[in-house]
Amino acid sequence: AFGTSAPELAVSLQSAFNGQADLALGNVIGSNIANILLILGIAAVAAPLIVHSQLVRFDVPLMIGSSLLVYLMGLDGRLNRWDGLILFFGVLLYTGWLIRQSRREEKSVQEEYAEAYKDGSENGWYASLLNLALVAGGLFMLVVGARWLVDSAVTMARWWGLSELIIGLTIVAVGTSLPEIATSIIAVMRGERDIAVGNAIGSNIFNLLSVLGLAALFAPNGITVSPAVLGFDLPVVIAIAIACLPIFYTGNLVARWEGVLFLVYYVAYLIYLFFNATGHDTLPLFSAVMALFVTPLTLLGLSFTVWREARSRRLATPLSSNER
């Protein structure tokens, strides 16, 4: 997850250094929305995704908490250096917890990993130098690519008459999320359907704590949080994070119909951004339909699904006790 978030980190830092705070913030928010609605949507439509219980117990609540923390920090209209320091300290704690958990893995898991990668250790210095060269080359291309992407995004915003925030929420966010898309699709094709969900959740946590934290830390004047972001985009991020709990809880998987639902909501989000940015006459009607019909129906459906899942688990508990 941290590796696939490297483009977001490079682009947001480049934007922060250039004084384009809206682009940095839009990239993080847009990437988090795309990671869940677009990437998990595509992956779940291809094949139902498995959700580990640890994600439901710890990682998803942490993603919700991180989203709420960023929202509260932005209520004064700015993420300053102290906010960035707190966020980055959070990712250090999260990384330390992950390392501690990995050391508790069963011996069989560690032996399986060592068996799968034992060939690389037998190649000696040549393999080490080759890997080092690949990492250095990848970092160089990442920095150059981030500069090109930021410059192109600013040019497009001026050409189309759109704000840098909108470009960051859409084009830049999808562009920097391409590694997550590739990782999720490859994982599904290989039958490793649990990787896609863990990668998306981990990337979202990393984006909020590390990417946004470092951007706020190094931006000359901090990261400006506009009323539009506080009134719509950040609440959408929080709502999506909260919605992951009931969806992941039901059967510990993301079903195909839930993947379709993710994609529908992502398209609706893009349509809203387009209507709002262009001042389209259809915006009030579209907003009313989403608020009064689509969202309540979705909440009703999710509530029923969670109730049915909880009921089936409750009925299954006495049966398992009687078998003993």
C-alpha positions as CSV (number, residue, x, y, z in Angstrom):
1,A,0.0,0.0,0.0
2,F,2.8,2.4,0.9
3,G,4.6,1.7,-2.4
4,T,1.5,2.2,-4.6
5,S,0.9,5.6,-2.8
6,A,4.3,6.9,-3.9
7,P,2.9,8.8,-6.8
8,E,0.4,10.6,-4.5
9,L,3.4,11.5,-2.2
10,A,5.5,12.8,-5.1
11,V,2.7,14.8,-6.7
12,S,1.5,16.3,-3.4
13,L,5.0,17.3,-2.3
14,Q,5.7,18.8,-5.7
15,S,2.5,20.8,-5.5
16,A,3.2,21.9,-1.9
17,F,6.7,23.1,-2.8
18,N,5.3,25.0,-5.8
19,G,2.7,26.7,-3.5
20,Q,-0.2,24.8,-5.2
21,A,-1.9,23.6,-2.1
22,D,-5.3,23.0,-3.7
23,L,-3.7,20.5,-6.1
24,A,-2.0,18.7,-3.2
25,L,-5.2,18.5,-1.1
26,G,-7.4,17.6,-4.1
27,N,-5.0,14.8,-5.1
28,V,-5.2,13.2,-1.6
29,I,-8.9,13.5,-1.3
30,G,-9.6,12.4,-4.8
31,S,-7.2,9.4,-4.6
32,N,-8.9,8.2,-1.4
33,I,-12.3,8.4,-3.0
34,A,-11.0,6.6,-6.2
35,N,-9.3,3.9,-4.1
36,I,-12.6,2.7,-2.6
37,L,-15.3,3.6,-5.2
38,L,-13.3,3.1,-8.4
39,I,-10.6,0.6,-7.7
40,L,-12.5,-1.7,-5.3
41,G,-15.5,-1.3,-7.6
42,I,-13.6,-2.6,-10.6
43,A,-11.9,-5.4,-8.6
44,A,-15.2,-6.5,-7.0
45,V,-17.0,-6.6,-10.3
46,A,-14.2,-8.9,-11.7
47,A,-14.4,-11.2,-8.6
48,P,-15.9,-10.9,-5.1
49,L,-13.1,-9.6,-2.8
50,I,-12.2,-11.2,0.5
51,V,-11.9,-9.0,3.6
52,H,-9.7,-10.0,6.5
53,S,-11.2,-9.5,10.0
54,Q,-8.2,-7.4,11.0
55,L,-9.3,-4.8,8.4
56,V,-12.8,-4.5,10.0
57,R,-11.5,-4.5,13.6
58,F,-8.5,-2.1,13.2
59,D,-7.7,-0.7,9.7
60,V,-11.1,0.6,8.6
61,P,-11.7,2.3,12.0
62,L,-8.3,3.9,11.7
63,M,-9.2,5.1,8.2
64,I,-12.4,6.6,9.6
65,G,-10.5,8.2,12.5
66,S,-7.8,9.6,10.2
67,S,-10.5,11.1,7.9
68,L,-12.3,12.7,10.9
69,L,-9.0,14.1,12.2
70,V,-8.1,15.8,8.9
71,Y,-11.6,17.3,8.8
72,L,-11.3,18.6,12.4
73,M,-7.9,20.0,11.6
74,G,-9.2,21.8,8.5
75,L,-12.1,23.5,10.3
76,D,-10.0,26.6,10.7
77,G,-9.4,26.7,7.0
78,R,-5.8,25.6,7.0
79,L,-3.6,22.6,7.7
80,N,-0.5,24.1,9.3
81,R,2.9,22.6,10.0
82,W,1.8,21.4,13.5
83,D,-1.1,19.6,11.9
84,G,1.3,18.0,9.4
85,L,3.6,16.9,12.1
86,I,0.8,15.3,14.1
87,L,-0.5,13.4,10.9
88,F,3.0,12.2,10.1
89,F,3.6,11.0,13.6
90,G,0.4,9.0,13.2
91,V,1.8,7.2,10.2
92,L,5.0,6.4,12.1
93,L,2.8,4.8,14.9
94,Y,0.8,2.9,12.3
95,T,3.9,1.6,10.6
96,G,5.4,0.5,13.9
97,W,2.2,-1.4,14.7
98,L,2.3,-3.1,11.3
99,I,5.9,-4.2,11.9
100,R,5.0,-5.5,15.3
101,Q,2.0,-7.5,13.9
102,S,4.2,-8.9,11.1
103,R,6.6,-10.3,13.7
104,R,3.7,-12.2,15.3
105,E,2.9,-14.1,12.1
106,E,2.9,-17.8,12.3
107,K,6.1,-19.6,11.5
108,S,4.5,-21.4,8.6
109,V,3.7,-18.0,6.9
110,Q,7.3,-16.8,7.4
111,E,8.6,-20.1,6.0
112,E,6.3,-19.8,3.0
113,Y,7.5,-16.3,2.3
114,A,11.2,-17.4,2.6
115,E,10.6,-20.3,0.2
116,A,8.9,-18.1,-2.4
117,Y,11.8,-15.5,-2.4
118,K,14.8,-17.7,-1.6
119,D,16.0,-17.5,-5.2
120,G,16.7,-13.8,-4.9
121,S,19.0,-14.2,-1.9
122,E,21.2,-16.7,-3.8
123,N,22.2,-14.3,-6.5
124,G,24.5,-12.3,-4.2
125,W,25.8,-8.9,-4.9
126,Y,24.6,-8.8,-8.5
127,A,20.9,-9.0,-7.5
128,S,21.4,-6.5,-4.7
129,L,23.1,-4.0,-7.1
130,L,20.4,-4.6,-9.7
131,N,17.6,-4.0,-7.2
132,L,19.3,-0.8,-5.9
133,A,19.7,0.5,-9.5
134,L,16.0,-0.2,-10.2
135,V,14.9,1.6,-7.0
136,A,17.1,4.6,-7.8
137,G,15.8,4.7,-11.4
138,G,12.2,4.4,-10.2
139,L,12.6,7.2,-7.7
140,F,14.2,9.4,-10.4
141,M,11.3,8.8,-12.9
142,L,8.8,9.3,-10.1
143,V,10.2,12.8,-9.3
144,V,10.3,13.7,-13.0
145,G,6.9,12.3,-13.6
146,A,5.4,14.2,-10.6
147,R,6.8,17.5,-11.9
148,W,5.4,16.8,-15.4
149,L,2.0,15.8,-13.9
150,V,1.8,18.9,-11.7
151,D,2.8,21.3,-14.5
152,S,0.3,19.7,-16.9
153,A,-2.5,19.8,-14.3
154,V,-2.0,23.5,-13.7
155,T,-2.0,24.1,-17.5
156,M,-5.2,22.1,-17.9
157,A,-6.9,24.0,-15.1
158,R,-6.1,27.3,-16.6
159,W,-7.0,26.2,-20.1
160,W,-10.4,24.7,-19.1
161,G,-11.2,27.4,-16.6
162,L,-11.4,25.0,-13.7
163,S,-9.8,25.2,-10.3
164,E,-6.7,23.3,-9.4
165,L,-8.8,21.6,-6.7
166,I,-11.2,20.1,-9.3
167,I,-8.3,18.9,-11.4
168,G,-6.6,17.4,-8.4
169,L,-9.8,15.6,-7.3
170,T,-10.3,14.0,-10.7
171,I,-7.6,13.7,-13.4
172,V,-4.6,13.9,-11.0
173,A,-6.2,11.6,-8.5
174,V,-7.0,8.9,-11.0
175,G,-3.6,9.3,-12.6
176,T,-1.7,8.8,-9.3
177,S,-4.1,5.9,-8.4
178,L,-3.0,3.9,-11.5
179,P,-0.6,1.7,-9.4
180,E,-3.4,0.8,-7.0
181,I,-5.6,-0.1,-10.0
182,A,-2.8,-2.3,-11.6
183,T,-2.1,-4.0,-8.2
184,S,-5.7,-4.8,-7.5
185,I,-6.4,-6.2,-11.0
186,I,-3.3,-8.3,-10.9
187,A,-4.1,-9.6,-7.4
188,V,-7.7,-10.6,-8.6
189,M,-6.3,-12.3,-11.7
190,R,-3.9,-14.3,-9.5
191,G,-6.7,-15.3,-7.1
192,E,-5.3,-13.2,-4.3
193,R,-8.5,-11.3,-3.7
194,D,-7.7,-10.2,-0.2
195,I,-4.8,-8.0,-1.4
196,A,-7.0,-5.6,-3.3
197,V,-8.9,-4.5,-0.2
198,G,-5.9,-4.3,2.1
199,N,-4.0,-2.3,-0.5
200,A,-6.9,0.2,-0.9
201,I,-7.4,0.7,2.9
202,G,-3.7,0.9,3.6
203,S,-3.2,3.4,0.8
204,N,-6.0,5.6,2.1
205,I,-4.5,5.7,5.6
206,F,-1.0,6.4,4.2
207,N,-2.4,9.2,2.0
208,L,-4.2,10.9,4.9
209,L,-1.4,10.6,7.5
210,S,1.9,10.6,5.5
211,V,1.1,12.3,2.1
212,L,-1.1,15.0,3.5
213,G,1.1,15.3,6.6
214,L,4.3,15.9,4.7
215,A,2.6,18.2,2.3
216,A,1.3,20.4,5.2
217,L,4.7,20.2,6.8
218,F,6.7,21.4,3.8
219,A,4.2,23.8,2.1
220,P,5.4,27.4,2.6
221,N,2.0,28.6,3.9
222,G,0.4,25.3,4.9
223,I,-2.5,23.7,3.0
224,T,-5.6,25.8,2.5
225,V,-8.8,24.0,3.1
226,S,-11.6,25.7,1.3
227,P,-15.3,25.8,2.5
228,A,-16.2,23.6,-0.5
229,V,-13.8,20.9,0.6
230,L,-15.2,21.1,4.2
231,G,-18.8,21.2,3.0
232,F,-18.6,18.3,0.5
233,D,-15.4,16.5,-0.4
234,L,-14.1,15.7,3.1
235,P,-17.6,14.6,4.3
236,V,-17.7,12.3,1.2
237,V,-14.4,10.8,2.2
238,I,-15.7,10.3,5.8
239,A,-19.0,8.8,4.6
240,I,-17.2,6.3,2.2
241,A,-14.9,5.3,5.1
242,I,-17.8,4.7,7.4
243,A,-19.7,2.8,4.7
244,C,-16.8,0.3,4.4
245,L,-17.7,-1.1,7.8
246,P,-21.1,-2.6,7.0
247,I,-20.0,-3.6,3.5
248,F,-16.9,-5.4,4.7
249,Y,-18.8,-6.9,7.7
250,T,-21.4,-8.7,5.6
251,G,-19.8,-12.1,4.8
252,N,-16.3,-10.6,5.1
253,L,-16.3,-9.9,1.4
254,V,-17.2,-7.2,-1.2
255,A,-19.7,-8.8,-3.5
256,R,-20.1,-8.0,-7.2
257,W,-23.3,-5.9,-6.6
258,E,-21.5,-3.9,-4.0
259,G,-18.7,-3.3,-6.6
260,V,-21.3,-2.1,-9.1
261,L,-22.7,0.2,-6.3
262,F,-19.2,1.6,-5.8
263,L,-18.8,2.4,-9.5
264,V,-22.2,4.0,-9.7
265,Y,-21.4,6.3,-6.8
266,Y,-18.1,7.2,-8.3
267,V,-19.7,8.2,-11.5
268,A,-22.3,10.2,-9.6
269,Y,-19.5,12.0,-7.7
270,L,-17.8,12.9,-10.9
271,I,-21.1,14.2,-12.4
272,Y,-21.6,16.3,-9.3
273,L,-18.1,17.8,-9.6
274,F,-18.7,18.6,-13.3
275,F,-22.1,20.2,-12.7
276,N,-20.8,22.2,-9.7
277,A,-17.7,23.4,-11.5
278,T,-19.6,24.5,-14.6
279,G,-22.7,25.9,-12.8
280,H,-24.9,23.6,-14.7
281,D,-28.7,24.1,-14.4
282,T,-29.2,20.4,-13.6
283,L,-27.2,20.6,-10.4
284,P,-30.1,21.3,-8.0
285,L,-32.2,18.4,-9.5
286,F,-29.3,16.0,-9.5
287,S,-28.4,16.9,-5.8
288,A,-32.0,16.4,-4.8
289,V,-32.3,13.0,-6.4
290,M,-29.1,11.8,-4.8
291,A,-30.0,13.2,-1.4
292,L,-33.7,12.2,-1.3
293,F,-33.8,8.9,-3.2
294,V,-30.5,7.3,-4.1
295,T,-28.6,7.7,-0.7
296,P,-31.6,6.7,1.5
297,L,-32.3,3.6,-0.6
298,T,-28.6,2.7,-0.4
299,L,-28.6,3.1,3.4
300,L,-31.8,1.1,3.7
301,G,-30.3,-1.7,1.6
302,L,-27.0,-1.7,3.6
303,S,-28.9,-1.7,6.9
304,F,-31.0,-4.7,5.8
305,T,-27.9,-6.6,4.6
306,V,-26.1,-5.9,8.0
307,W,-29.2,-7.0,9.9
308,R,-29.4,-10.2,7.9
309,E,-25.7,-11.0,8.4
310,A,-25.9,-10.3,12.1
311,R,-29.0,-12.5,12.4
312,S,-27.4,-15.4,10.5
313,R,-24.3,-15.2,12.7
314,R,-26.4,-15.1,15.9
315,L,-28.3,-18.2,14.7
316,A,-25.1,-20.0,13.8
317,T,-23.6,-19.5,17.3
318,P,-26.0,-21.9,19.1
319,L,-25.6,-24.5,16.4
320,S,-21.8,-24.5,16.8
321,S,-22.2,-24.7,20.6
322,N,-24.5,-27.7,20.3
323,E,-22.1,-29.5,18.0
324,R,-19.4,-29.3,20.7
